[in-house]
Amino acid sequence: MRIDETLLNEAKAYAAKNGRSLTSVMEDALRQLINRSAEVAERPRVKLPLSGSATGPTLAWAEIKELLDQDDIGKMLGAGRAHA
């Protein structure tokens, strides 16, 4: 097995600082990596809602565009009134 020299030196320093063997540090690191991978695989997928509420109806793109257009028209009318 080949390990990057810098990483190996960091692992040795960590082991020495914590009164552990390099082998135990490497074994723990591998266990954590394997356990983390298993935990991610076991998580249920999250389904995100498409509307503002989790149970409310979703809007079609045409409806969204219409609402945005209405908002733009309202802003334009409001700005026109302010200048009059």
HELIX and SHEET records of a PDB file:
HELIX    1   1 GLU A    5  LYS A   17  1                                  13    
HELIX    2   2 LEU A   22  GLU A   42  1                                  21    
HELIX    3   3 TRP A   61  HIS A   83  1                                  23    
END                                                                             
